[in-house]
């Protein structure tokens, strides 16, 4: 992400596509009372799951994939711990954490 894009987001005039995508997955997680789990699948894409990250990988619901650039941007625009973002006028609060599921590192976004 270029510094100019970060400045545009910070000013509140434009929501990056990566945060719109994250917001969509957070909506799914909120509907199910679960978390969003983002896992590396190779160099080009990341798998997205919704479910309880303390369980087994098989217990998570496969919810799609995002390209690596978009996933990296999500991580650049959020931080570990409590986050607040606004995507298209809707505010979201969540905790971002890291854990291992099936011996793979995963980033977990848990709505609060």
N, C-alpha and C positions, 0 to 999 in steps of 0.2 A: 504494500500500500504506500502510495506517495505521501509525503508530508502534507501536500495541499488537500488530499482527500481526508486525512485525519483532521485538518483544520476545519474543513467544511462540516464534517460530522460533529465536531465539538461545538460549532456555532449553532447547531440544531436546525440548519436549513435543509439538510439532505441526510437520509438514512442509507448507509451503504447496503448493498445487496446482501452481503454476508450477514449483517445483523437482521435483515428481514427474514433470511433463511433461518437463522437461529431462533428468532421470535416465533416462526411457524412451528418449529420443533418444540419450543417451550409451551406453546398452546396445546400440542398433543400431550406433552407430559403433564400439564396442569389438568387436562381432561381425565387422565388416568391416575392422577395422584402419584406420579413417578418422576424419574429423572431422564435427561437426555445424555446418552453416552456416545462419545465420538472416538472412533478407533482407526488407526492407520491400517490400510489394506495394501499398500504398495507405495509407489512414488506419486501416482496421479490422483488417487481418490481416497476418501475417508468414509468408512461405514458409520451410519447413524442408527442407534438403537434407542428405544424407549423402554424403561423398566427399572427394576431395583438393581443397582450396580453391586450390591453385596451378594447377589446370587450368582448362579452359573451363567455363562454366555448363552447357553441354550434357552434360558428362561427370559432373555431379553427379546423384545419384538423388533425385528428388522424393519427400519423405517426409511431406508433409502441410502443414498450416497451423496456426498458433496465433493467437488473437486478440491485438490490440495490447496490451491491458491485461496479459495474461499474459506476453507477451514483455518488456514494460517492467519487470514485476516480476522476471523472470529477471535482467535487467540490474541492477536495484537490489540484488538479493541476491548478486550476484557482482561481481567486479572484473577489470580488465585484469591479465594475468599469471596466476600459479599460484593455483588455488582448490581448496578442499576443502569438500564439502557432504555432508550425510547426508540421504538420502531414504528414509523408512520403514525405518530401521535399516541400510541399505546405504550405505557410504561411497564417494564418487567423488572422484577427483583429475583435474583438467583445467587446461589453459591457455586463457584467454580472450584473443583478439586481434581486431584489426580489419583488414580488407583490402578491396580493390576487386575485384569479379568482374563482368565485362561492364559496366564503368563504373558499377556500383552498389556502395554501401558494404554490407559484410556483416560480421556478428559471427561469429567462429569459435570453437567450443568443441572443443579437441583433448584427448581423454583421454590421461593419462600413466601 
